Amino acid sequence: SLLASMADRLSQLLNFFEKNDQQALRYGFFLAVALRCVLSTFPYSGETHAPMYGDFEAQRHWMEITTGLPVLEWYEQGPQNDLQYWGLDYPPLTAFHSWLLGKLGHLAVPDCFALVKSHGYESQACRAFMRSSVILSDLFVYFPGCLLAVWGFSQEAEKLPHRALAVVILWLLPPLLVIDHGHFQFNGVCFGLCLGAAGLVARGRRLSASVLFTAGLLFKQIALYYAPAIFFGILAVCLQESKSVFGFLSNVATTGLVVLSTTAVLFSPWLLSPMPVASCLQVIHRMFPFARGLYEDKVANVWCTISIVFKLTKFVPASKIPLVCASSTLIALLPSNLCCLRKQRGPEDTAPTFAGALFTSSFAFFLFGFQVHEKSVLFPYIASFLLPLALGPKRRPPWLAALYCNFTIVCLFSMYPLLTKDHLHVPYAIGMLLLTYLFEQLPRPPMVLQLACRLFIAVAAAIHLLHALISPPDKYPDAWIMLFTGVSCCYFVVAFLAVSALQLIGWHRLERRQQGGGGGGGGGASKTKKS
């Protein structure tokens, strides 16, 4: 079949990358760019859906506003800036990024960014420029960020071809590609900065890591998902570098100074305004719109899933819900993240502990946080791909690739309600079928994990059939959508608990299992194909 042939070609390509590290990045680069170009031909968020359209219009509008108005009016209500129409609600670095792209856009398609007059503008030239701007942003920020992350988390024993393969895989992550280049967003910029920062923390470069992460946080405030792990990771580096209490405090102070300086630079237009306090507070108010509610649409997190039987909004006052979410998130992430501060045997323990903290921190925010969106699952999803690198070849089981393939399937599945709104059924279906076929070709996990993965695939297929063939009850119009999110949430909770447990007992246990022959796959260990 066509899909089997495509999957076999993909498997051959991965094997080629493993053996030819010098050419791997070159071919991977062209493949990553080509896939982005192909996805750009599909519909985007809100296409032709007047009057508000969608995320494509929001990003275009921000380029219009930032290039057409003085900087101090970007976040303010005004006659030419109606904040109810996709008002700028991301941090300053997003605004400066929009300004830069808007300036380029005025040279290429000036009508697309005419102040006020361009609302809903969707010419082919405008679409081409906007789609190209996402690809260029990835090339300049996300791609280098992936290189830094792989450099930072790779163990010394990791072979160069495997490192090259890891970079290419990060460039080709299906959920990120579909959201940024199908749905339409600039998540790649935020992830490039955050991955680069994480790689630098893993290498002990706390000051440069602080600059990059602060920039990522001030590009998208949702980078807070990684903030606890980055905080404890940098704190651990400060402890390792210090020989006295004074040395530790000095390291913490210099790191804090770098963070504050980076923040001050990016907030400088508002700090230097006639009313700096009011101007900065308005920017922060726009960044954190608590009035929007607990979650957007139906999302695969705990609060949405349990709302079938327990609606938090009915038992907790609206003003207290953000506090409940913050407390729940902190309780969930602290045990795993505090592991960064315990004494480690060396880089072989430090790297996986930090990678695990990034995963559990972002997943805790996704599962228990306030104002969670379907796309937010990208944060734990991308963090998860740092773990195999950090484990190194001695601790990494051969079947881990199949497990990550299945995890990718679940993340895509959880975003199906969002993707179907944008008519992205074709790339979604192709991605799911290819990943399912690839899962069957990779070395198999132990029997229990193998059965769990296959059970999810079977349940997902049944839910898709139900959604396609049978209308939901009139009384419960979102019943099938809740099945998508609820089943995904159950999987995510198990993944979160599993990694949290491994953090607490120590990743070195995996090495003992490997040496003791416990890392093989039950029932399918006879498969010898390489991932």
N, C-alpha and C positions, 0 to 999 in steps of 0.2 A: 504494500500500500504506500501511498504518498507520504503519510505521516511516519510510517516505519522507516522509509528511506531517508526522510529528513532527520529523524532521530539517530539513525546509524551514521549519517554524515556528521552530525554534531558530536557523536561519540568518537569518531575518527579524528575530528578536529581537536578535541580535547586531548586525545592521546598524542597527536602531533605536537601540541603545545608542551606536553610533558617532556618531549624528547628534543625540542628545538627552541631553547629559551631565547636565542638571539633573534629569531624570526617571530616568536610567539606574540610579543607586544605589538609588532608591526601589523601582523595579520589581525590580531585582536582589536587593534585600534580601528582599522578599516571596517571590520565587521560591526563594531559598536556604533560607528558613525552611520553605516549603511542601515542598520536596524532603526536608528533614530529617524533617519530620513523616511523610511518606509512607514513607520508609525505616524509620522507627521501628515500623511495623506488621509488619515481617518478623521472622523468628526471630533470636535473638541467640546469642552464643557459649555453648554448654553448656546450652541450654534443655531442661529436664526430664531432663538426663543426670546423675542421682545416681551416686555420692555427692559428687563434686568439682565437678560442673557446669562452669563456664567463667569467662571474663573478667567477665561480668555479675555472677556471684556474688562474684568477687574484689573488685570495686569496691563492691558492697553490703556485703560483710563488713568492708571497711576503714571504711566509715561506721559500722557497728555497733561496731567495736573502738574507734575514736577518740572516739566519743560515750559509750561505756560504761566505758572504763578511764582511769585517770590517764595523762597524757602520757608519763611515764617508762616505762610498761608497754607502749606501743604496739609497740615492736620487740623485746620480751622474751618468751621462752617462759614461760607461766604456766598455772594451772588454767583460766582463762577465755580464754586466747589461745594456742591450739595453732598454732605457726608452720608445722606441716606442712599445716594447712588454710588455704591462701591467706594465709599470714603476710605482713604489710606488708613489701615489699621495694623500695619507691620512696622517694625523698628526702623531707625534711620538708615541703616545700611541698605535695606530694601529700597528705600526712597532714593538713595544715591545711585543704586544699580538701575532703577527705573529711569532716573534722570539721564544716565549715560546712554542707555538703550534708546530713550526717547530722542536724544540729540542725534543719534545715528539714524533713527527712524525719520526724523524731519528731513534728513538729506535724501533718504530713499523714497519714502511715501509720506509727504507732508500732510496730505488730506487725512491720513489715518490718525494724526495726533493734533488736529486743529482744536483749540480750546472750545469746549461745550458742543460745537458743531459736529464733532466726530463720534458722539455717543452711538453705539451700535454699529460702527463702521466695520464692514466685513468684506472688503474687496479682496480679490485673489492676491494682489500685491501686498496688501496688509497682512493677510494670512501667511504668506510666504516669509515676510520679514519677521513676524512674531514667532513663527516656528523656528526660523533660523537663529533667532536670538536665544532660544532655549538651548539649542545645540552648541552654539558658540560659548554660552555660559558654562556648559558642561566641560567643554574642551579646556577652558581657561581655569576652572576651579575644581570641578568634580574629578576629572581625570588625574590631575596632580595630587589631589587629596587621597585618592586610592593608592597611588604610588607611595605616599608618605605612610599611610596606614600599614601597608604590606611590609615596608621597610621597618616600621616600628615594632610590629608584633611577630615577625618571623624569628624563629629560633635559629641559632647558629648552624644547627645540623640540617636545616631546611635546604634542599637543593634548589639551585637557581631556576630550573624549569618549573618547579612547583610554585615558586614565588611569582613567576611570570603568569602562570595559570591562575593564581589567586587574583592578580590584578585584573586579568581579562574577565574573570567571573564577576568581580565587583563592577566592572564597566557594563556588564550585560544583565544585571539583575532584572528579571521580568516585571515585578510589580512597580519598581521605580521607573522603568522605561514607559510602561503603560500610563502611569499617572502623569509624568512630566511631559511626555511627547505624544500622548493620546489625549487624556483628559485636559491637560495643559496647566503646568505650574513650573516654578523654578526651584524645586526641592534640591536639585543637584548642587546648587551653590551652597546651601546650608550644610548638606551632607559632606561636600568637599572640604569645607572649613572644619567641621566637627571630626571627620575622619583624620584629617591632617593633624588636628590638635591631639586626638587620641593616640596616634602614632608617635607623636613627640613626647607625650606623657610616658608612654611605654618605654621610650628610650631615655627618660630622665631629663628631657629638655623642658623644664617647667615654665620658663619665661616665654619662650616662643610659643609654647602650647597655650599659655594664657592669652596671648594676643589673638591667636587663631580662634580659640573657643569663644572669647568675648565677641569677636567679629561675627562668628556663627550665630551666637545668641542675639546679637543686634541686627542680624539679617532676618531671622525668624525666631520669635520668642518661644516657639515650641521646642527649640533646642534645649530648653529647661529639662526635657526628658533625660538628657545626658548629664545635666549639671551636678547631681550628687556624686555620680561615679567620677567625673572629672575632678570634683573637689577633693574626694578622698584619695584619688590617684595622685594628685599634686601634693596633698598633705603627706602621703607616704614617701614621695620623693624628697620632700623637705626633711622628713625624719631620717631618711637614709643618708642624706648629705651632711647632716648635723652631727657634731661631736660634743655639743653642749646645749643647754637650754637656750643660752643667748644665741647660738648659731641657728637653732631651730626657729626662734622668734624672728631673727633677722631674715631668714629665708621666706618665712610667711609674710613678713612686711614687704619685702621686695616684690613678691608675687602679687600681693594686694595692690601695690603701687602700679604695677604694670597693668593690672585689670582696670583700675580707676583711670589711668592715663589713656588707655585704649577707648574706654567709655567716653571720657571727656572729649577726645578728638572727634568721635562720631556724633556726639551731642553738641559740638562746638557752636553751630549756628544758633541753637536755642539758648545755650549758656551765655552767649555773647549778645543776646537780644536785650531790648530795653527792660523787659520783664522776664528774666531768666527762670524764676521759680514757676510762674504761671505757664510759661511756654513749655517747659520740660514736663510739668504735670499733665498738660494736655496731650503731649505725645504718649506718655505712659498710660493715661486714661484710654486712649485709642488702642493701645497695644493689648490691654486687658479688659475687654468688654464683658464684665461679669453678668450683665443683664441678658445675655443670649441664652442661658439655660445650661442644664447638666450635660447634654450631648446633642450633637447635630444629627438629624435623621436617625436611622437605626444603625448602631455600631456594635461590633463584637466585643464589648467590654462588660464588666460585671454589673454596673448599674442598669444598663439597657436590658441585659439578659434577665436579671431578677425582677425587672419591672412588671413581668407577667403576673407575679404573685405579690411583689412588694415594691411599691412606688415610693422611693425615697422622698420625693417632693410632697407627698401627702403627710409624712410624719415629721419632716424637718422644715423649719421656716426657710424661705428662699435665701434670706441673708446669711444663714448658717451653713448652707449646702457647700459652698467653696471650702469652708473650714473642715467639714466632715470629709470631703474628698482629699484635702491636703493631709489630714491626719491619717486616713486610711493608706494613702500612698506612701507616706513616711514610714509607717509601721511595716508595710510590705517590703520596702527596699532596704531599710537599715541593716538587718542581719547580714545580708549578702554584701552590701557595700562596706560595712565595717571590717570585713575580712581583708580589705586592702591594707589595713593598718597593722595586721598581725605580722610577726616576724616571718620572713620568707627565706627559703633555702637558696634562692638565686633567681635569675631571669626566667628559668624554666617554671617557677611558681608564680612570680610576680605578674608576668604577662597574661596567663589564663585567668588569674584572679581579677585583674583589672578588666579584661574582656568580659568576664562573667558579670562584673559589677555594671558595666555599660548595658548589658542585655537585661539584667533584672531591674535596674533603675528605670530604663525606658519602658519596660513591660509593666512595671508597677504604675507608672503614670498613665499608660494606655488603659489598663484594666480598672484602675480606681480613680483616675484623675477627673478634673472638671473641664467641661467644654471639649470633649474628645470627638474627633472626626474619624471617619473610616480610613482616611489616608495616614493617620497617625501611626498605624501599625508598621509603617515603613521604618520607624526608628528602632524598635526592637529587632525587626527583620534584618536590617543592614548591620546592626551591632552583632547579630548572631554569627555573621560570616567572619568575624575576627577571631572567634573561639578556635576553629580548627587550626588556624595559623599559630595562635598563641600556644596551643597544646604541643605543637611540634610533631615530628614523625614518630617519635618513640611512644607518645601517648595517644596519638590520633588513630582510632579504629578504622580499618579499611571500609567499613560499612557506613561511616558517618556521612559520606556523599549522598547516599540514598535517603538518609534521614533529613538532610537539608533540602533535598529535592521535594520530599513530602511536605516539609515546612513551607516551602515556596508555594506549593499547591494550596495549602490552607490559607496563606496570606492573600493570594489571588481570589480564592473562593470567598473570603470574608469581605472583599471589596466589590463583589459582583453587583450588589444593589446600586452602588455608585456608578460602576462602569456601564451598566445597562442603560442608565439615564443618558449617557453620552453616546449610545449606539456603538459601543466598542465590543460588540459580541464576537466579531471575527478574530481580532487579536487575542481576546480572552480565550476563545475556544481552541485556537491553535496552540497557545501557550499551555493550556491545561492538558491537552492531549499529548503534546510533546513531552511535558514533564512526567506525565503518568507512564508513558512508554519508557522514558529514560530511567524512571524509578525501578522498573522491572529488569533493566539491563545492568544496573549497578550491583556491586557486591551486597548481599542481603544482610539486613540487621539481624540480631537475635530474634528468635521466634516470637516472643511476646511483642517486641517493637514492630516486627514485620506484620503481625496480625492486626495490631492497632492502626498502622499506616494504611493497610488495605481496607480495614473496616471504615476508616474515614473516607477513603476514595469511593467506596460503595455507597455510603450514606450521602455523600455529596452528589453522586450521580442520581440517586433516588430523589433528592430534593430538587435537582434541576428538572427532572421529568415531571415531578409534581407541579413545579412552578410553571412549566411550559404547557401542560395538558389540562390542568384543573384550576378553575378560578377559586380564590380563597373565599371563605364564608363572608357574607355581607356584613355580619356583625364584627368580623375581625379581618379587615382588608389587608393588614400587614402581617398576617399569620405566616405566609411563606417566607417573607423577608426576615421575620424573627427566627425562622429555622436556619437560614443562612448564618445569621449573626450568632445565634445561640449555640449551634454546634461548633462554630469556630471558636467561640469564647471558651467552651469546655476544653478544647485542644490547647488553647493559649494558656489557660490556668495550669494545666498539667505540665506544659513546657516550662512555665515560670517556676513552678514548685520544684521541678527536676533540677534545673540549673541552680536554683537557690540552695538545694540540698547538697549538690556537688561543691558549691562554694564553701559551705560550712564544713564538710568532711575533708575537703582538700582534693585538688585535681591530681595530686601525685598518686591517688588510689587507682586512677586509670592506667598509669604506667605499670603498677603491680599486676593488674588484671591482664595487660598485654603480655607481660613477661611470663605470667602463669598460664597463658593460653586461653584466658577467659574472654578475649576480645573477638572471637570468631562469631559468625552468624549462625544461629541455630536453624536447622532445616534447610539452609541455603548456602552453607559454607563451601559447598563444592564449586560454586561459581567462582571463576578466577578472573573475570573481566575487571579491568581497572577503571576507576572513575576518571 
